[in-house]
Amino acid sequence: MGSDARSDRLEELLGPVVAAVGLDLEGVSVTPAGKRRLVRVVVDRDGGVSLDDIAEVSQSVSKELDATDLMGGSPYVLEVTSPGVDRPLTEPRHWRRAKNRLVKAELRDGSTVEGRVVDADDAGVELAGPGRLAYADLARGRVQVEFNRDVGEADSDEDEG
C-alpha cells in the first residue's frame, strides 16, 4: 500500500477516534525512520491543545492502531502533535484559530495581502487593512511570526468562554 493510500486510510480510521476526544484531525503522515516508520498525527481545536489532550489522543490512537492490521507487522513510532505556526491556513477553522494574529494571504488571482485577523466565519475572513475576503478568493494564508509583538496586543478574548 502506498504512503498516500495508507495516510488516507489512517485518516478515515483515526478521525472518529480524535473527534471522540473533542479534537480535529488535521493530518496523518507515515514516513520511514530507520527500521521503523514514524506515524505523525496532527490534532487541533479552538483554544489550542494541552499536553493532557495530546496524551489522551496518543493512548486512544495507539489502541486503535494496535487493534487493526493497517500498519502491518512492522514496528512504528507514534507521534501526536499540534500544528506549528507554519501550517497553511486553508480551512475556515484555521482562520478562526488565527484570530488576532498577523497573516499573509495568497489570493487566487496571484496577489497577496497582509493583515491581522479580526474575525472569521464560514464564508470568509475579516483582515484589518485589506477588509473582508471570501474563502473562494483565498488560496491559503500563513501566520506571520512576530518577535516584537507587545504583550498588551495578545488575544483579549482568548480566556473568555
C-alpha positions in Angstrom: 0.0 0.0 0.0 1.4 3.4 -1.0 2.0 6.0 1.7 -0.7 8.3 0.3 -3.3 5.5 0.4 -2.1 4.5 3.9 -2.4 8.1 5.1 -5.9 8.3 3.7 -7.0 5.1 5.4 -5.4 6.2 8.6 -7.3 9.5 8.5 -10.6 7.6 7.9 -9.7 5.2 10.9 -8.4 7.9 13.3 -10.8 10.8 12.5 -13.6 9.4 14.8 -11.1 8.5 17.5 -9.7 12.0 17.6 -13.2 13.5 17.4 -14.3 11.4 20.4 -11.7 13.3 22.4 -13.1 16.7 21.2 -10.3 17.5 18.7 -10.0 17.9 15.0 -7.7 15.6 13.0 -5.6 18.0 10.9 -3.5 15.3 9.2 -1.7 12.0 9.3 1.6 11.1 7.7 3.7 8.0 7.7 7.5 8.3 7.0 10.4 5.9 7.1 12.5 6.2 10.3 15.3 3.7 10.1 13.9 0.2 10.5 10.6 1.7 11.8 8.0 4.1 10.5 7.0 7.4 12.1 3.2 7.8 12.3 2.6 11.5 12.8 -0.9 12.6 13.9 -1.6 16.3 13.9 -4.6 17.5 16.0 -6.0 20.9 17.0 -9.1 22.6 18.3 -10.4 26.1 19.1 -8.5 27.3 22.1 -5.5 25.1 21.5 -4.4 21.7 22.6 -2.9 20.8 26.0 -0.4 18.1 26.9 -3.2 16.2 28.6 -5.1 16.3 25.3 -2.1 15.0 23.4 -1.6 12.2 26.0 -5.3 11.2 25.8 -5.3 11.2 22.0 -2.0 9.2 21.9 -3.5 6.5 24.1 -6.7 6.3 22.0 -4.9 6.3 18.7 -2.4 3.7 19.9 -5.2 1.4 21.0 -7.0 1.8 17.6 -3.8 1.2 15.6 -3.0 -1.9 17.7 -6.5 -3.3 17.1 -6.1 -3.1 13.3 -3.6 -4.5 10.8 -3.4 -1.2 8.9 0.3 -0.7 9.9 1.2 -4.3 9.1 3.7 -6.2 11.2 6.4 -3.6 11.0 7.2 -1.5 14.1 6.2 2.1 14.2 6.7 5.1 16.4 3.5 7.2 17.1 3.9 11.0 17.4 0.8 13.1 18.2 1.3 16.8 17.9 -0.4 20.1 17.3 0.2 22.1 14.1 3.1 24.5 14.0 3.0 28.2 13.1 3.9 27.3 9.6 0.7 25.4 8.9 -1.1 26.9 5.9 -4.5 28.4 6.7 -6.7 26.6 4.3 -9.9 25.8 6.3 -12.4 28.2 8.0 -11.4 26.7 11.4 -7.7 27.5 10.7 -8.6 31.2 10.1 -10.8 31.3 13.1 -8.0 30.0 15.3 -5.7 32.7 13.9 -7.8 35.5 15.3 -5.7 38.5 16.3 -2.7 37.1 14.5 -0.9 38.8 11.7 -1.3 36.7 8.5 -0.1 36.9 4.9 -2.8 35.6 2.5 -2.3 34.4 -1.1 -5.2 35.2 -3.3 -6.4 33.0 -6.2 -5.5 35.8 -8.6 -1.8 35.5 -7.6 -1.7 38.7 -5.4 -1.0 38.7 -1.7 -2.4 40.7 1.2 -1.3 41.1 4.8 -3.3 42.0 7.9 -4.4 40.9 11.3 -7.3 38.5 11.5 -10.2 40.4 13.1 -12.9 37.7 12.6 -13.6 34.6 10.6 -16.8 32.7 9.9 -18.0 30.0 7.5 -18.0 32.4 4.5 -14.8 34.4 4.9 -12.3 36.3 7.0 -12.0 39.9 8.0 -8.5 41.2 7.9 -7.5 44.6 9.4 -6.4 46.7 6.4 -7.5 44.6 3.4 -11.0 44.1 4.8 -13.4 41.2 4.2 -12.2 38.3 2.0 -14.3 35.3 0.9 -12.7 31.9 1.2 -13.4 31.4 -2.5 -10.9 34.3 -3.2 -8.2 32.8 -0.9 -5.7 30.2 -1.9 -4.1 30.0 1.5 -2.7 32.0 4.3 0.2 31.8 6.8 0.5 33.2 10.3 3.5 35.6 10.4 5.9 35.2 13.3 6.0 38.4 15.3 9.0 38.6 17.6 8.4 42.1 18.9 4.6 41.9 19.4 3.6 43.8 22.6 2.1 41.6 25.3 -0.7 44.0 25.5 -1.7 43.1 22.0 -2.3 39.4 23.0 -5.7 37.9 22.4 -8.0 39.7 24.8 -10.9 37.3 24.4 -8.9 34.0 24.4 -9.6 33.5 28.1 -13.3 34.1 27.8 -15.7 31.4 27.5 
